[in-house]
Amino acid sequence: MKSCSHIFALLTACMVLLCGCSDYLSLSKASTISNPQTEYDTALKEYLASLETPLSTIEIKHGEDTPIVWEDTGMEAAVRLLLNRPEGTISRSDVWGLNTLTITERTMFEGDSGTTTIVTVTAQQGDATLEQEISAVGKESPLPALTSLHDLQYFDSLQAFSYSTSPTANQAFTDFSGIETMSHLERFSVNGARPETLEPLSHLSQLKQLSLTECGTLDLTPLEGLDQLESLILSSNDRIVSLEPVTKLPALRSLSLSSGTAVPSLEPLAQTNLAVLDLGLGVGQSGLYKEIDYSPLSQLPDLVCLNLTNHTRVTTKFCKQILAHSPDLRFLNIQNTPASEGSALDVEYLRAYTEADLLKRLANKLRNTFG
């Protein structure tokens, strides 16, 4: 019985709810939490990390080793920085062993010192990590922005590609053509582009993780055939044309539409097997969901984590429906979600629900596990 109580304490310690008045509530008297937000964030981070799948082991047969004829000045500049080769020929063999490539631009505001823009290029080759960084004073990037992905054809072993830049500085990155040749790609992440179509991504049959953030308006239809896709991050976009295509992603377990991404309806989500759903909004963004029907969120039986931060129409009744139909729910963030009548959300019912019903569920799981 002692071990059961310990497991219950650990389980419920993760289930911290944040009510409209910003007070923290532990759902179990058996667990004492000194800093609920930290406990929640740490436990959630660990859970999400557990969903990460390592890159597959692949065998590559390389073609002829020839000099690279660069199409995109931004890609060339990034690779030259990475290899510390500002001049001279770069051959296919210089990059064909790279498993990952990450290009990240960030701006640092340093008070009286002004603004500094930093570009970091990182790559993984087997167990070795390459990393180089360059900076420039001001908001202008020290490297040209990417406008094309065609040069990735030379990266025979590439399994993960990530590019992040300011969307205001990269309006010319509108075409993902060239990525369709990357047959081993499992992770693809772009922040700040304006793709006219996602059709090139439809050829990435091994893709497991896709992140498209600050990318304007997106039509997800070309993604329908990605049977291996497990994680889809669509945060900080202007609009998603429809969520219907996610119903055609059988492996999808994690979806993020946070930080102001507008959607026409949540109804398609009821046809998914999502374990993680992030709909968290920023302050002042609740109007995006003014006409949205939330009821599909109570039809997700596999849900483990749900973020509804700043959704001002979330009610006590709705929370009860979610808990009743999502038996595996462990993380529920309802920070800044007052009830529709204007009073702070009543979460007292959750205490009784957790201590009685959830303990019963845990006991059943322990019986099934240990016999």
C-alpha positions in Angstrom: 0.0 0.0 0.0 2.9 2.3 0.7 4.2 2.0 -2.8 0.7 2.6 -4.2 0.5 5.9 -2.2 3.9 6.9 -3.5 2.9 6.4 -7.1 -0.4 8.2 -6.6 1.5 11.2 -5.1 3.9 11.3 -8.0 1.0 11.0 -10.5 -1.1 13.7 -9.0 1.9 16.0 -8.4 2.0 16.3 -12.1 -1.6 17.3 -12.3 -1.4 21.0 -11.4 -4.2 23.2 -12.5 -3.9 26.9 -12.7 -7.2 28.8 -12.1 -8.3 32.2 -13.3 -7.0 34.0 -10.2 -3.5 32.5 -10.8 -3.5 30.4 -7.6 -2.0 26.9 -7.9 -4.0 23.8 -6.8 -2.5 20.4 -6.1 -5.1 17.7 -6.7 -3.9 15.5 -3.9 -3.5 16.1 -0.2 -1.0 13.3 -0.3 1.5 15.4 -2.2 3.1 18.7 -1.1 4.3 20.9 -3.9 6.5 23.9 -2.9 6.5 25.4 -6.4 3.5 24.1 -8.4 4.4 25.9 -11.7 8.0 24.5 -11.6 6.7 21.0 -10.7 4.2 21.1 -13.5 6.7 22.4 -16.1 9.3 19.9 -15.1 6.9 16.9 -15.2 5.4 18.0 -18.5 8.9 18.5 -20.0 9.9 15.0 -19.0 6.7 13.5 -20.4 7.1 15.3 -23.8 10.7 14.2 -23.9 9.6 10.6 -23.4 7.6 10.9 -26.6 10.7 11.7 -28.6 11.9 8.9 -30.9 15.6 8.8 -31.8 16.6 9.0 -35.4 16.7 5.7 -37.3 19.9 3.9 -38.2 20.3 4.1 -42.0 22.7 2.9 -44.6 23.6 5.2 -47.4 25.3 4.5 -50.7 26.9 7.7 -51.9 27.2 8.6 -55.6 30.1 10.3 -57.3 32.0 12.9 -55.2 31.8 16.2 -57.2 32.0 19.9 -56.3 28.7 21.4 -55.1 27.2 23.9 -57.4 25.2 26.1 -54.9 21.8 27.4 -55.8 21.0 29.3 -52.6 23.5 31.9 -51.2 22.0 31.5 -47.7 22.6 27.7 -47.6 26.1 28.1 -49.0 27.0 30.8 -46.4 25.6 28.6 -43.6 27.6 25.5 -44.7 30.8 27.5 -45.2 30.4 28.9 -41.7 29.8 25.4 -40.3 32.8 23.9 -42.0 35.0 27.0 -41.4 35.7 27.2 -45.1 34.9 30.8 -46.2 36.5 30.2 -49.7 37.3 27.4 -52.0 35.4 24.3 -53.3 33.1 22.4 -51.1 32.4 18.8 -52.3 29.5 16.5 -51.8 31.7 14.4 -49.5 32.0 17.3 -47.2 28.3 17.2 -46.3 27.0 13.8 -47.3 27.7 12.3 -43.9 25.8 15.0 -41.9 22.7 13.5 -40.2 21.3 16.8 -38.9 21.5 20.5 -39.9 20.2 23.3 -37.8 20.4 27.0 -38.8 19.0 29.4 -36.2 18.9 33.2 -36.2 18.1 35.1 -33.0 18.2 38.8 -32.0 19.6 39.9 -28.7 18.5 43.2 -27.1 21.2 44.4 -24.8 20.0 47.8 -23.5 22.5 50.6 -24.1 24.6 48.2 -26.1 22.0 48.0 -28.8 20.9 45.0 -30.8 22.9 42.0 -31.9 21.8 39.4 -34.4 23.3 36.0 -34.0 23.2 33.0 -36.4 24.2 29.6 -35.1 24.8 26.6 -37.4 24.9 23.1 -35.9 25.2 19.7 -37.4 25.5 16.1 -36.2 27.6 13.5 -37.9 27.4 10.2 -36.1 28.6 10.9 -32.6 30.3 14.1 -33.5 28.8 17.6 -33.2 29.8 20.6 -35.3 28.8 24.1 -34.3 29.7 27.6 -35.4 28.3 31.0 -34.6 28.5 34.4 -36.2 27.1 37.8 -35.0 26.5 41.3 -36.3 25.5 44.5 -34.6 22.0 45.6 -35.5 18.9 43.7 -36.7 20.3 42.7 -40.0 21.4 39.0 -40.2 25.2 38.4 -40.7 24.2 35.6 -43.2 21.8 35.8 -46.2 18.4 34.3 -45.5 17.4 31.0 -47.2 15.2 31.2 -50.2 15.5 27.6 -51.5 16.0 24.1 -50.2 17.4 22.6 -53.4 21.0 22.4 -52.1 19.9 19.8 -49.5 20.1 17.3 -52.4 23.8 17.0 -51.6 23.2 15.9 -48.0 22.7 12.2 -48.6 22.4 11.2 -44.9 20.3 14.1 -43.7 17.5 13.0 -41.3 16.7 16.3 -39.5 16.6 19.8 -40.9 15.7 23.0 -38.9 15.7 26.6 -40.0 14.5 29.5 -37.9 14.6 33.2 -38.8 12.5 36.3 -38.4 9.5 36.1 -40.7 9.7 39.8 -41.5 13.2 39.2 -42.9 12.3 36.2 -44.9 9.3 36.9 -47.1 11.1 35.5 -50.1 11.2 31.9 -48.7 8.0 30.8 -50.3 8.9 27.5 -52.0 9.9 24.2 -50.2 10.7 22.5 -53.5 13.8 20.4 -53.3 12.9 18.8 -50.0 11.0 16.1 -51.8 14.3 14.4 -52.7 15.2 13.9 -49.0 14.0 10.3 -48.6 15.5 9.8 -45.2 14.2 13.0 -43.6 12.4 12.3 -40.3 12.3 15.8 -38.8 11.6 19.0 -40.6 11.3 22.4 -38.9 10.9 25.9 -40.4 10.1 29.1 -38.6 9.5 32.4 -40.5 8.9 31.2 -44.1 5.8 31.9 -46.2 5.3 28.6 -48.2 2.8 28.9 -51.0 2.1 25.1 -50.8 3.2 22.2 -48.6 3.1 19.8 -51.6 6.9 19.1 -51.5 6.4 17.7 -48.0 3.9 15.1 -49.2 6.9 13.0 -50.5 8.6 12.7 -47.1 7.3 9.2 -46.3 9.6 8.8 -43.3 8.7 12.2 -41.7 7.9 11.8 -37.9 8.1 15.4 -36.7 7.0 18.5 -38.5 7.1 22.1 -37.2 5.9 25.0 -39.2 5.7 28.2 -37.1 5.2 31.9 -38.1 4.5 30.6 -41.6 1.4 32.6 -42.5 -1.7 30.7 -43.8 -1.3 26.9 -44.2 -3.3 24.4 -46.2 -2.5 21.0 -44.6 -4.0 18.9 -47.4 -0.7 17.7 -48.8 0.2 16.2 -45.5 -2.6 13.6 -45.6 -0.3 10.8 -46.8 2.3 11.1 -44.1 1.6 7.8 -42.3 4.6 8.1 -40.0 4.0 11.6 -38.7 3.8 11.6 -34.9 4.2 15.3 -34.0 2.8 18.4 -35.7 3.6 21.9 -34.5 1.7 24.7 -36.1 2.1 27.5 -33.5 2.1 31.2 -34.2 0.7 31.0 -37.7 -2.0 33.3 -39.1 -4.5 30.6 -40.0 -5.0 26.9 -40.8 -7.4 26.5 -43.7 -8.8 23.3 -42.2 -7.9 20.7 -39.6 -9.6 17.9 -41.6 -6.3 16.6 -43.0 -5.1 15.7 -39.5 -7.7 13.0 -39.4 -5.7 11.3 -42.2 -2.5 11.1 -40.1 -2.9 7.7 -38.3 0.4 8.0 -36.2 -0.3 11.6 -35.0 -0.1 11.8 -31.2 0.9 15.5 -30.6 -0.5 18.6 -32.1 0.2 22.3 -31.2 -1.9 25.2 -32.5 -0.8 27.6 -29.8 0.1 31.3 -29.8 -2.6 32.6 -32.0 -3.0 30.1 -34.8 -6.6 30.5 -36.0 -8.6 27.5 -37.0 -12.2 27.3 -38.5 -13.3 24.4 -36.3 -12.0 21.9 -33.8 -14.5 19.2 -34.9 -11.9 17.1 -36.9 -9.9 16.6 -33.7 -12.6 14.2 -32.4 -11.5 11.8 -35.1 -7.9 11.7 -33.9 -5.9 9.7 -31.3 -4.1 12.7 -29.9 -2.3 12.3 -26.6 -1.0 15.9 -26.5 -2.9 19.0 -27.6 -1.6 22.5 -27.1 -4.2 25.3 -27.8 -2.6 27.8 -25.4 -3.2 31.4 -26.4 -1.4 34.6 -25.6 -2.9 37.5 -23.7 -5.6 39.1 -25.8 -5.9 36.3 -28.3 -9.1 34.7 -26.9 -11.2 36.3 -29.6 -9.8 33.8 -32.1 -12.0 31.2 -30.4 -15.1 33.4 -29.9 -17.2 31.3 -32.2 -15.4 27.9 -31.8 -17.3 24.9 -30.5 -15.1 23.3 -27.8 -17.1 20.1 -27.4 -14.8 18.0 -29.7 -12.1 18.3 -26.9 -14.2 16.2 -24.7 -14.1 13.4 -27.3 -10.4 12.6 -27.0 -10.1 9.4 -24.9 -6.3 9.1 -25.4 -5.5 12.6 -24.2 -2.7 13.0 -21.7 -1.9 16.7 -21.9 -4.2 19.6 -22.8 -3.2 23.3 -22.7 -6.1 25.8 -22.7 -4.2 28.8 -21.4 -6.1 32.1 -21.9 -9.3 30.5 -23.3 -11.9 32.7 -21.6 -14.8 30.5 -22.5 -13.6 27.4 -20.7 -16.2 26.6 -18.0 -16.4 24.2 -15.0 -19.0 22.1 -16.9 -16.6 21.7 -19.8 -13.7 20.7 -17.6 -15.9 18.0 -16.0 -16.7 16.7 -19.5 -13.0 16.5 -20.4 -12.1 14.6 -17.3 -15.0 12.2 -17.7 -14.0 11.3 -21.2 -10.1 11.4 -21.0 -9.2 8.9 -18.3 -5.4 9.2 -19.0 -5.3 13.0 -18.6 -2.3 14.0 -16.5 -1.6 17.6 -17.5 -4.3 20.2 -17.8 -3.3 23.9 -18.0 -6.3 26.2 -17.6 -4.3 29.3 -16.5 -6.3 32.6 -17.0 -9.5 30.9 -17.9 -12.4 32.5 -15.8 -15.8 31.0 -16.1 -18.1 32.5 -18.8 -20.1 34.4 -16.2 -17.0 36.3 -15.2 -16.1 34.7 -11.9 -13.0 32.6 -11.3 -13.3 29.1 -12.6 -14.5 26.8 -9.9 -12.0 23.9 -9.6 -13.0 22.5 -6.2 -14.9 19.6 -7.9 -11.5 18.5 -9.3 -10.2 17.7 -5.8 -12.9 15.2 -5.1 -12.8 13.8 -8.6 -9.0 13.2 -8.4 -8.9 11.7 -4.9 -11.8 9.3 -5.4 -12.2 8.4 -9.0 -8.6 8.8 -10.1 -7.3 6.7 -7.2 -9.7 4.0 -8.3 -8.3 4.2 -11.8 -4.8 4.0 -10.6 -5.6 1.0 -8.4 -7.1 -0.8 -11.4 -4.0 0.0 -13.5 -1.7 -1.4 -10.7 -3.8 -4.6 -10.6 -3.4 -5.0 -14.3 0.3 -4.3 -14.1 1.3 -6.5 -11.1 -1.6 -9.0 -11.2 
